[in-house]
Amino acid sequence: MTRQQIEEKVRNFLIEDLEIEPEKIAPDARLKADLDIDSLDFVDIVVIVERDFGFKIKPETMAGITTLAEFCDYIETKVA
């Protein structure tokens, strides 16, 4: 899976599943501060990533990820 495919999947689930406004989604967007992702959303993200990418994210891993680019970087390391 290419980086572009990862970013596209992430963008789609942020818009469709978490109802984040498309104009807010940028690589440097901070998950909590800019995208308003809260702890319940993080639970949804864990489920969505498992469904869409085929691996599990540990909650402590998500705690260290602050931006959308870092999130995509992490996914890329797991699916590469």
Buried (B, 14 or more C-beta within 10 A) or exposed (E): EEEEEBBEBBBEBBBEBBEBEEEEBEEEBBBEEBBEBEEEBBEBBBEBBEEBBEEEBEEEEBEEBBBBBBBBBBBBEBBE
